[in-house]
Amino acid sequence: MESNEQITEKDVIDMMHLVNKVPSLLLKQMVSRNSNVVKRFEGQINSYKNRLSDENIAKLEKVMEMPVSELQEILKRAYLETKKKQLKILADPTAQPFIEKNRQELKKVLFT
């Protein structure tokens, strides 16, 4: 993936199998508590990261560097396309601290 390639709602939709594993009610609670879900699922994340393609790693790196507001706009467009409640929860501006916290934790797990 070239560094100037954009992350789109299609990329988010393609990765939905990860988000769909978390029931929307549970996700909403995690967001409201600003939970560190990366810590909770670190073993599974480590297992998953070994199966990532170079293209997926490049996309993840791009997501890690983009402003949360831009990421949430993509999540919002993906929600409008799929109507998945998990995307709506993450696209809500109140989820910003949760996304920031977990993105920082995910960086540590994936790239250190």
C-alpha positions in Angstrom: 0.0 0.0 0.0 1.4 3.3 -0.9 1.7 5.9 1.8 -0.6 8.4 0.0 -3.4 5.8 -0.3 -6.4 6.7 1.8 -8.2 4.5 4.3 -11.9 4.3 3.3 -15.1 3.0 4.7 -14.6 -0.1 2.5 -11.4 -0.8 4.5 -13.4 -0.5 7.7 -16.2 -2.8 6.4 -13.6 -5.3 5.3 -12.3 -5.5 8.9 -15.8 -5.7 10.4 -15.4 -9.3 11.4 -13.2 -8.0 14.3 -15.7 -5.4 15.5 -18.7 -7.7 15.1 -17.3 -10.0 17.7 -18.1 -7.5 20.4 -21.9 -7.1 21.1 -23.0 -3.5 20.7 -24.2 -3.2 24.3 -20.9 -4.4 25.6 -19.0 -2.0 23.3 -21.1 0.9 24.5 -20.2 0.1 28.1 -16.5 -0.2 27.2 -16.6 3.2 25.5 -18.5 4.9 28.3 -15.9 3.5 30.8 -13.0 4.3 28.5 -11.8 0.7 29.0 -8.5 -0.6 27.8 -9.7 -3.4 25.6 -6.3 -3.9 24.0 -4.9 -5.0 27.3 -7.8 -7.4 27.8 -7.4 -9.0 24.4 -3.6 -8.7 24.0 -3.1 -12.5 23.5 -5.6 -12.7 20.7 -4.2 -9.5 19.1 -0.7 -11.0 19.1 -2.0 -14.2 17.5 -3.9 -12.2 14.9 -1.0 -9.9 14.1 1.1 -12.8 12.9 -1.4 -13.5 10.2 -1.6 -9.9 8.8 -0.5 -9.3 5.3 1.9 -6.5 4.5 -1.0 -4.5 3.0 -3.0 -4.9 6.2 -0.1 -3.8 8.3 0.3 -0.7 6.1 -3.4 0.1 6.5 -3.1 -0.3 10.3 -0.1 2.0 10.4 -2.1 4.6 8.5 -5.0 4.3 10.8 -2.7 4.7 13.8 -1.4 8.0 12.5 -4.6 9.6 11.2 -6.5 12.1 13.4 -9.3 10.4 15.4 -11.8 12.8 14.0 -10.9 11.7 10.5 -11.2 8.0 11.5 -14.5 8.7 13.1 -15.8 10.2 9.9 -14.8 7.0 8.1 -16.6 5.0 10.8 -19.7 7.1 10.4 -19.8 6.6 6.6 -19.3 2.8 7.1 -22.1 2.8 9.6 -24.4 4.6 7.1 -23.6 1.9 4.6 -23.8 -1.2 6.9 -26.1 0.0 9.8 -23.8 -1.9 12.2 -24.4 -0.5 15.7 -20.8 -1.0 16.7 -19.7 1.5 14.0 -22.3 4.0 15.1 -21.0 3.7 18.7 -17.4 4.2 17.6 -18.3 7.1 15.3 -19.9 9.0 18.1 -17.7 12.0 19.3 -18.0 10.7 22.9 -15.9 7.6 21.8 -12.9 9.8 21.0 -11.0 9.2 24.3 -11.7 5.4 24.0 -10.4 5.3 20.5 -7.3 7.3 21.4 -6.5 5.2 24.4 -6.9 1.9 22.7 -5.1 3.1 19.6 -2.1 4.0 21.7 -2.2 0.6 23.4 -2.6 -1.2 20.0 0.5 0.6 18.7 2.5 -0.8 21.6 1.3 -4.4 20.9 1.5 -4.3 17.1 4.6 -2.2 16.4 7.0 -2.6 19.4 
